[in-house]
């Protein structure tokens, strides 16, 4: 019975990582595009004639920054692994440490 608990715990972690990195980043990118259209207003918006919203532009660029951070962290993880290092999240900022 304990093995089933261990398997479900591991499956939950894999599912969460897959949702965050696999579907989460593209969803945030799409939401960023949508908020930029809302921020632009006019013909970019679904219902034409809307006024521009400054908050839409700020939220859109913030979402793009989060996606870019995820991409940079992924590339850093791949490069660190190639050099025989590991990416550590022990502190606030990720650091490259020896394995």
N, CA, C and O atoms as CSV, one atom per row, in Angstrom:
chain,resi,resn,atom,element,x,y,z
A,1,UNK,N,N,0.822,-1.198,0.000
A,1,UNK,CA,C,0.000,0.000,0.000
A,1,UNK,C,C,0.864,1.259,0.000
A,1,UNK,O,O,0.488,2.280,-0.576
A,2,UNK,N,N,2.028,1.178,0.652
A,2,UNK,CA,C,2.921,2.337,0.683
A,2,UNK,C,C,3.489,2.631,-0.701
A,2,UNK,O,O,3.742,3.787,-1.040
A,3,UNK,N,N,3.689,1.579,-1.501
A,3,UNK,CA,C,4.226,1.788,-2.847
A,3,UNK,C,C,3.261,2.605,-3.699
A,3,UNK,O,O,3.694,3.438,-4.495
A,4,UNK,N,N,1.976,2.379,-3.545
A,4,UNK,CA,C,0.986,3.147,-4.289
A,4,UNK,C,C,1.046,4.621,-3.889
A,4,UNK,O,O,0.927,5.510,-4.733
A,5,UNK,N,N,1.230,4.864,-2.605
A,5,UNK,CA,C,1.359,6.249,-2.135
A,5,UNK,C,C,2.585,6.929,-2.704
A,5,UNK,O,O,2.528,8.097,-3.089
A,6,UNK,N,N,3.700,6.204,-2.762
A,6,UNK,CA,C,4.926,6.763,-3.346
A,6,UNK,C,C,4.750,7.028,-4.833
A,6,UNK,O,O,5.206,8.052,-5.342
A,7,UNK,N,N,4.090,6.111,-5.532
A,7,UNK,CA,C,3.869,6.275,-6.967
A,7,UNK,C,C,2.970,7.475,-7.249
A,7,UNK,O,O,3.237,8.248,-8.169
A,8,UNK,N,N,1.907,7.633,-6.462
A,8,UNK,CA,C,1.014,8.773,-6.665
A,8,UNK,C,C,1.694,10.087,-6.322
A,8,UNK,O,O,1.442,11.105,-6.966
A,9,UNK,N,N,2.564,10.072,-5.301
A,9,UNK,CA,C,3.292,11.291,-4.949
A,9,UNK,C,C,4.229,11.701,-6.079
A,9,UNK,O,O,4.318,12.880,-6.421
A,10,UNK,N,N,4.925,10.731,-6.656
A,10,UNK,CA,C,5.810,11.019,-7.781
A,10,UNK,C,C,5.035,11.459,-9.012
A,10,UNK,O,O,5.462,12.365,-9.727
A,11,UNK,N,N,3.899,10.821,-9.263
A,11,UNK,CA,C,3.085,11.179,-10.422
A,11,UNK,C,C,2.542,12.601,-10.288
A,11,UNK,O,O,2.449,13.329,-11.276
A,12,UNK,N,N,2.187,12.989,-9.074
A,12,UNK,CA,C,1.685,14.339,-8.855
A,12,UNK,C,C,2.755,15.379,-9.177
A,12,UNK,O,O,2.456,16.411,-9.778
A,13,UNK,N,N,4.006,15.113,-8.779
A,13,UNK,CA,C,5.098,16.054,-9.049
A,13,UNK,C,C,5.369,16.168,-10.544
A,13,UNK,O,O,5.600,17.263,-11.057
A,14,UNK,N,N,5.339,15.032,-11.241
A,14,UNK,CA,C,5.553,15.048,-12.688
A,14,UNK,C,C,4.412,15.790,-13.387
A,14,UNK,O,O,4.652,16.562,-14.315
A,15,UNK,N,N,3.187,15.560,-12.950
A,15,UNK,CA,C,2.038,16.244,-13.537
A,15,UNK,C,C,2.115,17.751,-13.317
A,15,UNK,O,O,1.847,18.526,-14.235
A,16,UNK,N,N,2.477,18.165,-12.118
A,16,UNK,CA,C,2.587,19.599,-11.825
A,16,UNK,C,C,3.682,20.248,-12.664
A,16,UNK,O,O,3.480,21.333,-13.209
A,17,UNK,N,N,4.837,19.599,-12.774
A,17,UNK,CA,C,5.921,20.148,-13.593
A,17,UNK,C,C,5.514,20.203,-15.062
A,17,UNK,O,O,5.840,21.163,-15.760
A,18,UNK,N,N,4.810,19.188,-15.529
A,18,UNK,CA,C,4.351,19.182,-16.914
A,18,UNK,C,C,3.354,20.286,-17.205
A,18,UNK,O,O,3.397,20.910,-18.265
A,19,UNK,N,N,2.457,20.527,-16.264
A,19,UNK,CA,C,1.476,21.599,-16.460
A,19,UNK,C,C,2.134,22.964,-16.422
A,19,UNK,O,O,1.801,23.842,-17.218
A,20,UNK,N,N,3.071,23.146,-15.493
A,20,UNK,CA,C,3.718,24.453,-15.367
A,20,UNK,C,C,4.610,24.728,-16.560
A,20,UNK,O,O,4.515,25.790,-17.175
A,21,UNK,N,N,5.474,23.785,-16.895
A,21,UNK,CA,C,6.452,24.016,-17.956
A,21,UNK,C,C,5.926,23.633,-19.332
A,21,UNK,O,O,6.294,24.259,-20.326
A,22,UNK,N,N,5.081,22.625,-19.406
A,22,UNK,CA,C,4.613,22.168,-20.701
A,22,UNK,C,C,3.463,22.985,-21.243
A,22,UNK,O,O,3.492,23.400,-22.401
A,23,UNK,N,N,2.459,23.223,-20.435
A,23,UNK,CA,C,1.280,23.952,-20.893
A,23,UNK,C,C,1.190,25.329,-20.257
A,23,UNK,O,O,0.502,26.204,-20.783
A,24,UNK,N,N,1.860,25.537,-19.156
A,24,UNK,CA,C,1.756,26.801,-18.436
A,24,UNK,C,C,2.400,27.965,-19.155
A,24,UNK,O,O,1.807,29.039,-19.249
A,25,UNK,N,N,3.613,27.768,-19.668
A,25,UNK,CA,C,4.300,28.867,-20.350
A,25,UNK,C,C,3.607,29.270,-21.647
A,25,UNK,O,O,3.446,30.467,-21.883
A,26,UNK,N,N,3.185,28.331,-22.506
A,26,UNK,CA,C,2.426,28.758,-23.689
A,26,UNK,C,C,1.095,29.430,-23.342
A,26,UNK,O,O,0.658,30.342,-24.043
A,27,UNK,N,N,0.456,28.981,-22.264
A,27,UNK,CA,C,-0.798,29.622,-21.844
A,27,UNK,C,C,-0.545,31.046,-21.368
A,27,UNK,O,O,-1.327,31.948,-21.666
A,28,UNK,N,N,0.550,31.256,-20.626
A,28,UNK,CA,C,0.891,32.617,-20.193
A,28,UNK,C,C,1.237,33.501,-21.388
A,28,UNK,O,O,0.896,34.684,-21.404
A,29,UNK,N,N,1.914,32.932,-22.393
A,29,UNK,CA,C,2.236,33.697,-23.591
A,29,UNK,C,C,0.961,34.112,-24.319
A,29,UNK,O,O,0.827,35.262,-24.740
A,30,UNK,N,N,0.020,33.171,-24.466
A,30,UNK,CA,C,-1.246,33.485,-25.130
A,30,UNK,C,C,-2.032,34.530,-24.348
A,30,UNK,O,O,-2.655,35.414,-24.937
A,31,UNK,N,N,-2.005,34.429,-23.025
A,31,UNK,CA,C,-2.677,35.427,-22.201
A,31,UNK,C,C,-2.002,36.797,-22.342
A,31,UNK,O,O,-2.670,37.831,-22.305
A,32,UNK,N,N,-0.678,36.797,-22.502
A,32,UNK,CA,C,0.040,38.051,-22.730
A,32,UNK,C,C,-0.356,38.708,-24.043
A,32,UNK,O,O,-0.523,39.926,-24.112
A,33,UNK,N,N,-0.505,37.893,-25.086
A,33,UNK,CA,C,-0.960,38.419,-26.383
A,33,UNK,C,C,-2.353,39.005,-26.246
A,33,UNK,O,O,-2.645,40.073,-26.785
A,34,UNK,N,N,-3.211,38.302,-25.522
A,34,UNK,CA,C,-4.600,38.760,-25.339
A,34,UNK,C,C,-4.654,40.059,-24.542
A,34,UNK,O,O,-5.435,40.954,-24.867
A,35,UNK,N,N,-3.832,40.170,-23.503
A,35,UNK,CA,C,-3.863,41.400,-22.710
A,35,UNK,C,C,-3.246,42.562,-23.480
A,35,UNK,O,O,-3.637,43.711,-23.273
A,36,UNK,N,N,-2.287,42.285,-24.367
A,36,UNK,CA,C,-1.763,43.366,-25.205
A,36,UNK,C,C,-2.830,43.867,-26.181
A,36,UNK,O,O,-2.919,45.065,-26.448
A,37,UNK,N,N,-3.633,42.949,-26.706
A,37,UNK,CA,C,-4.730,43.360,-27.586
A,37,UNK,C,C,-5.742,44.191,-26.812
A,37,UNK,O,O,-6.270,45.175,-27.330
A,38,UNK,N,N,-6.019,43.790,-25.552
A,38,UNK,CA,C,-6.929,44.568,-24.711
A,38,UNK,C,C,-6.322,45.940,-24.414
A,38,UNK,O,O,-7.031,46.946,-24.380
A,39,UNK,N,N,-5.015,45.973,-24.202
A,39,UNK,CA,C,-4.354,47.244,-23.924
A,39,UNK,C,C,-4.307,48.162,-25.120
A,39,UNK,O,O,-4.314,49.384,-24.972
A,40,UNK,N,N,-4.258,47.573,-26.326
A,40,UNK,CA,C,-4.219,48.378,-27.540
A,40,UNK,C,C,-5.594,48.926,-27.895
A,40,UNK,O,O,-5.708,50.023,-28.441
A,41,UNK,N,N,-6.637,48.161,-27.584
A,41,UNK,CA,C,-7.996,48.607,-27.884
A,41,UNK,C,C,-8.247,48.651,-29.375
A,41,UNK,O,O,-7.509,48.036,-30.146
A,42,UNK,N,N,-9.265,49.362,-29.791
A,42,UNK,CA,C,-9.565,49.555,-31.205
A,42,UNK,C,C,-9.845,48.257,-31.935
A,42,UNK,O,O,-10.586,47.407,-31.440
A,43,UNK,N,N,-9.244,48.099,-33.130
A,43,UNK,CA,C,-9.517,46.934,-33.974
A,43,UNK,C,C,-8.798,45.678,-33.477
A,43,UNK,O,O,-9.122,44.577,-33.922
A,44,UNK,N,N,-7.841,45.817,-32.575
A,44,UNK,CA,C,-7.165,44.635,-32.020
A,44,UNK,C,C,-8.071,43.888,-31.054
A,44,UNK,O,O,-7.887,42.690,-30.835
A,45,UNK,N,N,-9.028,44.566,-30.485
A,45,UNK,CA,C,-9.952,43.975,-29.520
A,45,UNK,C,C,-11.063,43.239,-30.254
A,45,UNK,O,O,-11.401,43.589,-31.385
A,46,UNK,N,N,-11.629,42.228,-29.617
A,46,UNK,CA,C,-12.702,41.435,-30.227
A,46,UNK,C,C,-13.896,42.321,-30.573
A,46,UNK,O,O,-14.419,42.263,-31.685
A,47,UNK,N,N,-14.314,43.127,-29.630
A,47,UNK,CA,C,-15.392,44.073,-29.917
A,47,UNK,C,C,-14.746,45.409,-30.277
A,47,UNK,O,O,-14.275,46.137,-29.403
A,48,UNK,N,N,-14.730,45.718,-31.562
A,48,UNK,CA,C,-14.030,46.903,-32.062
A,48,UNK,C,C,-14.605,48.174,-31.438
A,48,UNK,O,O,-15.779,48.230,-31.072
A,49,UNK,N,N,-13.773,49.161,-31.331
A,49,UNK,CA,C,-14.198,50.437,-30.798
A,49,UNK,C,C,-13.878,50.622,-29.331
A,49,UNK,O,O,-14.250,51.639,-28.745
A,50,UNK,N,N,-13.196,49.662,-28.723
A,50,UNK,CA,C,-12.828,49.786,-27.320
A,50,UNK,C,C,-11.694,50.798,-27.170
A,50,UNK,O,O,-10.860,50.947,-28.062
A,51,UNK,N,N,-11.675,51.479,-26.049
A,51,UNK,CA,C,-10.610,52.428,-25.756
A,51,UNK,C,C,-9.369,51.664,-25.289
A,51,UNK,O,O,-9.502,50.591,-24.698
A,52,UNK,N,N,-8.162,52.193,-25.540
A,52,UNK,CA,C,-6.939,51.537,-25.068
A,52,UNK,C,C,-6.872,51.524,-23.542
A,52,UNK,O,O,-7.364,52.443,-22.887
A,53,UNK,N,N,-6.264,50.481,-22.981
A,53,UNK,CA,C,-6.086,50.349,-21.542
A,53,UNK,C,C,-4.591,50.213,-21.249
A,53,UNK,O,O,-3.940,49.294,-21.746
A,54,UNK,N,N,-4.057,51.117,-20.454
A,54,UNK,CA,C,-2.635,51.060,-20.104
A,54,UNK,C,C,-2.328,49.820,-19.270
A,54,UNK,O,O,-1.234,49.264,-19.373
A,55,UNK,N,N,-3.278,49.382,-18.448
A,55,UNK,CA,C,-3.070,48.205,-17.610
A,55,UNK,C,C,-2.862,46.952,-18.463
A,55,UNK,O,O,-2.100,46.065,-18.078
A,56,UNK,N,N,-3.522,46.870,-19.602
A,56,UNK,CA,C,-3.350,45.720,-20.493
A,56,UNK,C,C,-1.937,45.610,-21.011
A,56,UNK,O,O,-1.390,44.511,-21.098
A,57,UNK,N,N,-1.342,46.732,-21.355
A,57,UNK,CA,C,0.037,46.710,-21.851
A,57,UNK,C,C,1.004,46.303,-20.741
A,57,UNK,O,O,1.929,45.526,-20.975
A,58,UNK,N,N,0.793,46.820,-19.552
A,58,UNK,CA,C,1.673,46.482,-18.428
A,58,UNK,C,C,1.555,44.998,-18.089
A,58,UNK,O,O,2.569,44.328,-17.891
A,59,UNK,N,N,0.324,44.477,-18.019
A,59,UNK,CA,C,0.126,43.059,-17.709
A,59,UNK,C,C,0.685,42.168,-18.816
A,59,UNK,O,O,1.271,41.122,-18.534
A,60,UNK,N,N,0.511,42.569,-20.052
A,60,UNK,CA,C,1.040,41.784,-21.169
A,60,UNK,C,C,2.548,41.668,-21.116
A,60,UNK,O,O,3.092,40.575,-21.276
A,61,UNK,N,N,3.228,42.772,-20.894
A,61,UNK,CA,C,4.692,42.733,-20.825
A,61,UNK,C,C,5.173,42.002,-19.577
A,61,UNK,O,O,6.232,41.375,-19.606
A,62,UNK,N,N,4.418,42.068,-18.484
A,62,UNK,CA,C,4.786,41.308,-17.280
A,62,UNK,C,C,4.667,39.812,-17.542
A,62,UNK,O,O,5.516,39.037,-17.103
A,63,UNK,N,N,3.617,39.399,-18.257
A,63,UNK,CA,C,3.469,37.980,-18.601
A,63,UNK,C,C,4.579,37.525,-19.540
A,63,UNK,O,O,5.077,36.407,-19.405
A,64,UNK,N,N,4.969,38.362,-20.478
A,64,UNK,CA,C,6.082,38.021,-21.366
A,64,UNK,C,C,7.384,37.881,-20.580
A,64,UNK,O,O,8.206,37.020,-20.894
A,65,UNK,N,N,7.576,38.718,-19.564
A,65,UNK,CA,C,8.785,38.626,-18.731
A,65,UNK,C,C,8.812,37.305,-17.965
A,65,UNK,O,O,9.876,36.703,-17.817
A,66,UNK,N,N,7.667,36.849,-17.480
A,66,UNK,CA,C,7.598,35.564,-16.766
A,66,UNK,C,C,7.933,34.418,-17.715
A,66,UNK,O,O,8.663,33.500,-17.342
A,67,UNK,N,N,7.406,34.463,-18.937
A,67,UNK,CA,C,7.699,33.423,-19.926
A,67,UNK,C,C,9.189,33.447,-20.274
A,67,UNK,O,O,9.818,32.393,-20.369
A,68,UNK,N,N,9.746,34.619,-20.461
A,68,UNK,CA,C,11.169,34.740,-20.777
A,68,UNK,C,C,12.028,34.208,-19.637
A,68,UNK,O,O,13.048,33.565,-19.883
A,69,UNK,N,N,11.634,34.467,-18.407
A,69,UNK,CA,C,12.358,33.941,-17.249
A,69,UNK,C,C,12.332,32.417,-17.238
A,69,UNK,O,O,13.347,31.786,-16.943
A,70,UNK,N,N,11.197,31.825,-17.551
A,70,UNK,CA,C,11.106,30.364,-17.629
A,70,UNK,C,C,11.999,29.787,-18.709
A,70,UNK,O,O,12.630,28.750,-18.503
A,71,UNK,N,N,12.062,30.443,-19.858
A,71,UNK,CA,C,12.918,29.984,-20.955
A,71,UNK,C,C,14.389,30.098,-20.563
A,71,UNK,O,O,15.171,29.181,-20.815
A,72,UNK,N,N,14.767,31.207,-19.953
A,72,UNK,CA,C,16.155,31.409,-19.535
A,72,UNK,C,C,16.554,30.381,-18.473
A,72,UNK,O,O,17.663,29.849,-18.517
A,73,UNK,N,N,15.662,30.099,-17.523
A,73,UNK,CA,C,15.964,29.087,-16.515
A,73,UNK,C,C,16.105,27.701,-17.145
A,73,UNK,O,O,16.958,26.919,-16.725
A,74,UNK,N,N,15.294,27.392,-18.130
A,74,UNK,CA,C,15.403,26.112,-18.817
A,74,UNK,C,C,16.714,25.976,-19.559
A,74,UNK,O,O,17.356,24.928,-19.492
A,75,UNK,N,N,17.125,27.021,-20.268
A,75,UNK,CA,C,18.402,26.992,-20.981
A,75,UNK,C,C,19.558,26.910,-19.991
A,75,UNK,O,O,20.535,26.202,-20.235
A,76,UNK,N,N,19.455,27.629,-18.876
A,76,UNK,CA,C,20.497,27.562,-17.852
A,76,UNK,C,C,20.614,26.160,-17.282
A,76,UNK,O,O,21.724,25.684,-17.044
A,77,UNK,N,N,19.491,25.491,-17.057
A,77,UNK,CA,C,19.509,24.119,-16.556
A,77,UNK,C,C,20.200,23.184,-17.544
A,77,UNK,O,O,21.000,22.341,-17.140
A,78,UNK,N,N,19.901,23.325,-18.833
A,78,UNK,CA,C,20.496,22.474,-19.860
A,78,UNK,C,C,22.000,22.715,-19.957
A,78,UNK,O,O,22.772,21.760,-20.028
A,79,UNK,N,N,22.425,23.977,-19.960
A,79,UNK,CA,C,23.848,24.299,-20.062
A,79,UNK,C,C,24.598,23.843,-18.818
A,79,UNK,O,O,25.703,23.311,-18.924
A,80,UNK,N,N,24.013,24.045,-17.640
A,80,UNK,CA,C,24.669,23.618,-16.402
A,80,UNK,C,C,24.835,22.109,-16.382
A,80,UNK,O,O,25.874,21.614,-15.945
A,81,UNK,N,N,23.842,21.366,-16.842
A,81,UNK,CA,C,23.949,19.907,-16.894
A,81,UNK,C,C,25.033,19.473,-17.867
A,81,UNK,O,O,25.729,18.487,-17.625
A,82,UNK,N,N,25.177,20.193,-18.951
A,82,UNK,CA,C,26.207,19.870,-19.935
A,82,UNK,C,C,27.611,20.050,-19.396
A,82,UNK,O,O,28.532,19.348,-19.815
A,83,UNK,N,N,27.786,20.977,-18.479
A,83,UNK,CA,C,29.095,21.209,-17.874
A,83,UNK,C,C,29.298,20.412,-16.593
A,83,UNK,O,O,30.284,20.625,-15.887
A,84,UNK,N,N,28.385,19.502,-16.281
A,84,UNK,CA,C,28.515,18.684,-15.085
A,84,UNK,C,C,28.141,19.421,-13.813
A,84,UNK,O,O,28.568,19.030,-12.727
A,85,UNK,N,N,27.370,20.456,-13.923
A,85,UNK,CA,C,26.927,21.236,-12.769
A,85,UNK,C,C,25.440,20.989,-12.543
A,85,UNK,O,O,24.805,20.252,-13.297
A,86,UNK,N,N,24.896,21.599,-11.516
A,86,UNK,CA,C,23.465,21.490,-11.224
A,86,UNK,C,C,22.922,22.878,-10.914
A,86,UNK,O,O,23.660,23.769,-10.494
A,87,UNK,N,N,21.646,23.045,-11.123
A,87,UNK,CA,C,20.970,24.301,-10.824
A,87,UNK,C,C,20.317,24.167,-9.461
A,87,UNK,O,O,19.474,23.293,-9.260
A,88,UNK,N,N,20.700,25.029,-8.516
A,88,UNK,CA,C,20.202,24.936,-7.150
A,88,UNK,C,C,19.233,26.081,-6.876
A,88,UNK,O,O,19.478,27.224,-7.261
A,89,UNK,N,N,18.129,25.757,-6.204
A,89,UNK,CA,C,17.137,26.755,-5.827
A,89,UNK,C,C,17.082,26.912,-4.309
A,89,UNK,O,O,16.025,27.207,-3.754
A,90,UNK,N,N,18.219,26.715,-3.637
A,90,UNK,CA,C,18.245,26.804,-2.175
A,90,UNK,C,C,18.001,28.224,-1.677
A,90,UNK,O,O,17.432,28.409,-0.601
A,91,UNK,N,N,18.414,29.209,-2.427
A,91,UNK,CA,C,18.243,30.610,-2.030
A,91,UNK,C,C,17.171,31.238,-2.923
A,91,UNK,O,O,16.522,30.541,-3.703
A,92,UNK,N,N,16.995,32.506,-2.812
A,92,UNK,CA,C,15.972,33.186,-3.607
A,92,UNK,C,C,16.282,33.088,-5.097
A,92,UNK,O,O,15.386,32.850,-5.906
A,93,UNK,N,N,17.536,33.271,-5.454
A,93,UNK,CA,C,17.941,33.235,-6.855
A,93,UNK,C,C,18.556,31.871,-7.171
A,93,UNK,O,O,19.281,31.314,-6.347
A,94,UNK,N,N,18.272,31.330,-8.358
A,94,UNK,CA,C,18.886,30.049,-8.717
A,94,UNK,C,C,20.383,30.230,-8.954
A,94,UNK,O,O,20.813,31.230,-9.529
A,95,UNK,N,N,21.167,29.259,-8.509
A,95,UNK,CA,C,22.613,29.313,-8.675
A,95,UNK,C,C,23.090,27.999,-9.268
A,95,UNK,O,O,22.452,26.957,-9.112
A,96,UNK,N,N,24.221,28.070,-9.950
A,96,UNK,CA,C,24.838,26.884,-10.528
A,96,UNK,C,C,25.861,26.372,-9.534
A,96,UNK,O,O,26.767,27.107,-9.140
A,97,UNK,N,N,25.725,25.106,-9.120
A,97,UNK,CA,C,26.611,24.500,-8.121
A,97,UNK,C,C,27.174,23.199,-8.674
A,97,UNK,O,O,26.663,22.656,-9.653
A,98,UNK,N,N,28.244,22.700,-8.032
A,98,UNK,CA,C,28.805,21.395,-8.407
A,98,UNK,C,C,27.836,20.295,-8.008
A,98,UNK,O,O,27.100,20.411,-7.029
A,99,UNK,N,N,27.856,19.222,-8.794
A,99,UNK,CA,C,26.986,18.072,-8.470
A,99,UNK,C,C,27.553,17.310,-7.299
A,99,UNK,O,O,26.972,16.312,-6.873
